């Protein structure tokens, strides 16, 4: 897959602490009003992923205005009703009410990305968070170590390392630039190069039925081929 695009490879240096602080400040503000969060949310059976094991735990569900919290931290309750705050740099991920979130570390900080689609390609999403206001889609291809990340508002694609086996580990960054005259032209090139083994998906993108704004539909169609 890499041979069909232009790669600019290397480790990028960045002030990771700066971006981490943006998320941490938001989390601190939310936790300061934890009684309000607890009163508006409900606890449900969930699972916490750690480096050594998976742990069943009651987890608070976030809705509406505080839905972004799902991508930055989770709140668990033990059998003795003690409350525990778990950040994205402390666990590998969690699952509650059928929604799964995986910890990811990039130059914009540490956060959870939400799994949207499973199949030959696994699709994740990151909405706007304090350290990065972009909507990003993360694609994991089989036997491919890096994520392919698509920003629906830009005509480039970035590759990041897969979810860290250790929350404290660092990530190399590879930037992939596709030459084109516009966002949707770039997306068509991407689909041809990366999803070309599914004729239905490529035809729908080529015909303009799906555009770069329809990533979940494209991946769902692609996975249905297999």
N, C-alpha and C positions, 0 to 999 in steps of 0.2 A: 504493500500500500504506500510506503514512503517514497518509492521510486517515481511516482507520478506527480509529485509536488516538489516545490522548492523548499528546502529546509535550512533554517538558520539555527545552528545548535550551540548550546553552551549553558553554563550556569550563570544566572543573573544574580547580581548582588543587590540587596535591598535592605531597608531599615524595617525588619520584620517586627521589631518591638513597637514601632510607631503604629502600624496597622493593628497589632494585637490590642493596643491600648484603646483604640476606637471601639472595638467590640467589647472589651472589658468594661469600659465606662458605661456602655449601654446596659450590660448585664448587671452591673452594680446598681444602676438606677432602677432596674426591674426588681431586683432582689430586695431593695429598700422598701418596696411596696408589696412584699410577698403575701401579706395577708389579703390584699386586694386580688392578687392573682389566684390565690387559693379559693377565694369566695366566688370567683367568676368561672373557675374551671372545675373539671371533674376528674377523679382518678380512675384509671382503667388498667387492666392487666397488661403488662409490657415485658420487654426483654432488654437487658443491658448487655452490650458486647464489650468484654475486656480483653486484655492481651492473653489471658490464660483460660477464660471460660465465658459462658453466657449465664447471666443471672436474672431470674424472674423477679420483677419488682412492679409495684403499683406506680404508674407514671401519670403526672398531670397532663391533661390535654389542653392545648391552647387554641383559641378561636379568634376570628375577626382581627381587631387591631393589633393583638399581640401574637398573631400567627407567626410572625418573623422569629419569635423566641425559639420555635422548633429548630431553627438553623444555627442557634448559638448555645443553647443549654437545655437541659431537661430537669424536671423536679421529681424526685422519687420519694416514696413513702415506705418505710420498713414495716415489719409486722407489729412493731411497738409504736407505730405512728410517728416516728421521728422523721424529719424532713431532710433530704439530702439534695444539694445542687450539684449537677454533673455537667461540666463544660466539655466542649468539643476536643480540647487538648488533654482531657483526663480519661476519656473512654474511646473505643473504636467506633461506637455507634449505638443505636437503640431502635426498638420497634414497638409501636403502640397503635391500636385500632387499625391494624393492617398496613400502616404507613412505616416505612423503613428509612432511617437516616444514617449515613455513613460519615465518619469524621474525615475531613480533608484539610491539608495544610498547603497554602500557597503564599505568594508574596503579599497577598491581601489579608493574611491572617489565618486563623484556624476556625473552621466552621463545619456544620453538617450539611451535606447535600442529600436531597430527597430522591429516592428511587421512584421513577415514573413507569418504566417499562422493563420487562425481563424477556429474555429470549437469546437469539444469537448475538444481538447487540443489547447491552444493558444501558438504559438511559437514566441519568440523574439530572436534577435541576437545582440551581441556586438563585433565589430571587434577590432583590436589593437588601443588603445588610449595611450596617454602619461603615465598615471598612471598604465596601465595594458595592456601589449602587447599580451595577449592571445585572441584567438577567442573563444567566449563562446556562447552557446545556452541556452536560458531561456525558460522552459516549465511551463505553468500554467494548472494544471488539475482541473476539476470541483470540487467544494466543498473542495478545498485544499488550505490552506492559503499561503503556501510557494511556491516559485519557485523551480523547480528542474533544476539545472544548469549542463550542460554537456560540458566538455572540450574535444574536439575530439582527443587531444594528450595525455590524461591521462586516467588511468583506475579507476577513481573515479567520484562520482557525489556529488554535493553540493547543499544544499537547503537554499534559502534566503527568507526573508519575501517578500510579495507582494509589488507592487509599493506603496510608502508612500502616505497617504492622506494628509500629510503635508511635504513639502520638507525638513524641518528642523528636522524631527524626525529621530531617530536612528533605526538600524536594528539588530535584533538578528541573529545569524548565526548558522546553524546546518550542520554538515558535515556527509555525508552518504558515507560509504566505502563499496564497493562490493568486496568480495573475488573472485579472478580469476587468471588465468595464463597469461592473456594478455588483451590488450585493447578491441579487438573484442569479446573475451569471456565475459568480463565484460558487454559489450553492449548487448549481447544476454541475459544475466541474467536480465539486466535492462528492456529490451523489454518484456520479459516473465512476469516480476513482475508488470510492470506499464502499458503495452499495450496489455496484454494477452486477453482482450475481443474483439480483432480484429484478427481473424485467418489469414487474408490475410497479414497483416503487420508482424505478428510473423513468418509466414512461409517464407516470403521473407528475413527476417533477419537470420533465422535459416539456410536457404539454401545458405547464403552468397551473395545473390543478392544485399542487402543493408548492409552497414557497418556503423560504427560510423561516417564516413565521410559524410554520406548521411542523416543526421538528417532531413532537410526540406522534403526530399522525403518520409521518414519514417512517419513523422507526417501528411503529406498530404495524404498518403495511409491510415493511421489510421483514420483520420477524415472522409474519404470517406466511412468508414464502418457504419457511423451514419448519 
